[in-house]
Every structure is written in C-alpha cells, then in structure tokens.
Amino acid sequence: MGVSEIRQMLGNVSRQRASVIANQRNFPEPLAVLAMGKVWRKSDVEAWIREHRPELAGE
C-alpha cells in the first residue's frame, strides 16, 4: 500500500501528515521504493495502527 491508502487508514489525514507518520522510526520499513514512492505491506501497517493508534484499528 502507498501513502494514499495509509492516509485513509489513519482517518483521512493530509498527505503531508501521513508522510510524517510514515517516516517515524517506529513505522514499518517500506517493502519497496518505487518511482511513485514508498510502498508498505498492508499487514505491517495494520499492526502498527493497532499498536500506536488503537482508536483507528476498528475502522
């Protein structure tokens, strides 16, 4: 998944805010860096949200 999908999972935060969160040390490492940007494994992002943003985990 890319930053756009992460934005949605975080409650439709801005693209800039999603990028800031994705660049935190405790955020999962991207699976790959493509021309379009970084991509992450969905299960890694979901696990991070459950741990660090539990209020959003049910959405």
C-alpha angles and dihedrals in degrees: 000000000000135000092277092060092044089053090057093047090052093054100273096300118174119280089246092053091048090052092050090051093046090053094055116116093241095051115102118268113256116258090223142349110230132178088265091052140266122336128200136199107258093224091055092052092046091051090049091051092049090053102037105024104027092162088068097044095090095054 
